[in-house]
Amino acid sequence: MNSQWPSLSKEQIFARLREYASEDAEPSSGRLFTIAFESGLDDLKEIALEAFRAFMDKNMLDFTEFPSVIRMERDVVGIATRLMNGDEQVAGTYTFGGTESVFLAVKAARDWFILGRGTITIPELVIPVTAHPCFDKAAEYMGLKVKRVKVDPETLQADVEAVKEAITENTAMVAASAPNWLFGTVDPVKEMAEVAQDGRIWFHVDACVGGFALPFMRKLGEDVPDFDFSVEGVTSISLDPHKYAYAPIGASVVLFRKEYYKMYSQFACLRWPGYPIVNPAVLSSRSAGHLASTWAVLHYLGEEGYLRLTRSIIEARDLISRGVEKLGYRVMGRPTVILAFTSEDLNLFRLSDEMTKRGWYLLPQRGVPEMGIPPSVHLTITPLNRRTCDEMVRDLEECTDLVRRLPPSEAEGLIEGLGLIMRLITPQEFDLASLGALMRELERSLEVYGPALLKALGLKEGLPKEMSTIYQLFNNLPPSVTELLVNYVVIQLFRGAGRPV
Ligand SMILES: Cc1ncc(COP(=O)(O)O)c(C=O)c1O
């Protein structure tokens, strides 16, 4: 029988994997200022790996067969609860990521709302425009409507009045970020909690980024506003060990103020002829390896370790902040572990491309001009960046000069013009009937226009080295159009458009 794919030797396997990774950014290089949360401690990785290996074959699905899962989860949730100033009433769940934690909170809030009311309506979610899209994703999966409200353009914190105005009798959840991913600014949790409490509305604090950083920043003397269970009215909190607790990716926690609230987040099924299913999280089968790694990392570092690492972040952030201000950029709001800067006159997408050419990964952000938020550059700052931040700022200075001298690209004017026209003729949001019609039209025309689109975007040959044109094009189109385009493009990338996979 002809084998569909050949068996490889261990050497061949790792040679191939190394080859696949040859164009990857290197998280341990200290040159990533986005996505990677690097402590810079090699021994920590060893310990995480050893713990993973010891538990990787155990399935969290059946915690009666592997009761270590219960013990490890109880410890991890306990640490998170103490960090968030929770009491013995708090109940939590270990999940595989911030998105999953937010999903569980949204599900709980939705069911609490609907069961409390006893009738079906479309529940609404009120969030600042800066909240992470995992809320939109949860809403899309679970049938809620999202209302994104403006933030103060100076402080980049949620506008409490706007939150108040967006609340209706159908509001099932209000959420705040501590801090948001975009600018690292913390929303006015206390004031928002009061508004939510007035309407007896579930109030979630998304501390996925800050949960394992802000408490240590406060201990080190930083002025951190109250954002956790010490604030009355906070119903649930999400916080991610795989961000600033430096656990390997696949680690988050969601906490509920009372175990009663957690009831609404779980799933149980005894309607099939098999074993009783009780899932505390969204996923069912899960390797216990991630939980074991998280347990190991949290206990290896302890509070002392986190304070030391947080000190490095603060130093790096302050050095970068002074550096970019010296170059004429404006640091936005009051940054915490994330810092963003903007410019009145420089094309930040091109700046980001130039930095990527030098091996630095910064994240350009589109902004929301309608809400007074300009485009910006985002930097996630980690302890490892303390070692590289001076060099990064020096390169930023050179790239700034370079971009200032670059002639405007031909595509720029074209893209802006096209964007303007598209904005005028395309709705920002489609109603269901129009979206259905558009999707049917797409089904007919993608085969013809799809390849041309990929070619026009320069994606025929794989991921382009310069992303600024694509970013600018996407940023100048209405979101509803761009969402369709990016979905198509990503499907093509994974199917192997361009580069052979
Ligand atoms: C504020 C915030 N919330 C939620 C998430 C989602 O987390 P994850 O990517 O772990 O699903 C992120 C991710 O960056 C985030 O920054």
PDBQT file of the ligand as one rigid body, heavy atoms in Angstrom, charges set to zero:
ROOT
HETATM    1  C1  LIG A 601      -6.938  42.591  27.619  1.00  0.00    +0.000 C 
HETATM    2  C2  LIG A 601      -6.994  41.224  26.988  1.00  0.00    +0.000 A 
HETATM    3  N1  LIG A 601      -8.032  40.437  27.247  1.00  0.00    +0.000 NA
HETATM    4  C3  LIG A 601      -8.147  39.212  26.703  1.00  0.00    +0.000 A 
HETATM    5  C4  LIG A 601      -7.185  38.729  25.850  1.00  0.00    +0.000 A 
HETATM    6  C5  LIG A 601      -7.351  37.379  25.220  1.00  0.00    +0.000 C 
HETATM    7  O1  LIG A 601      -6.377  36.519  25.704  1.00  0.00    +0.000 OA
HETATM    8  P1  LIG A 601      -5.895  35.228  24.922  1.00  0.00    +0.000 P 
HETATM    9  O2  LIG A 601      -5.144  35.668  23.716  1.00  0.00    +0.000 OA
HETATM   10  O3  LIG A 601      -5.062  34.536  25.944  1.00  0.00    +0.000 OA
HETATM   11  O4  LIG A 601      -7.102  34.426  24.567  1.00  0.00    +0.000 OA
HETATM   12  C6  LIG A 601      -6.074  39.517  25.557  1.00  0.00    +0.000 A 
HETATM   13  C7  LIG A 601      -5.028  39.044  24.649  1.00  0.00    +0.000 C 
HETATM   14  O5  LIG A 601      -4.103  39.722  24.316  1.00  0.00    +0.000 OA
HETATM   15  C8  LIG A 601      -5.979  40.796  26.144  1.00  0.00    +0.000 A 
HETATM   16  O6  LIG A 601      -4.938  41.599  25.886  1.00  0.00    +0.000 OA
ENDROOT
TORSDOF 0
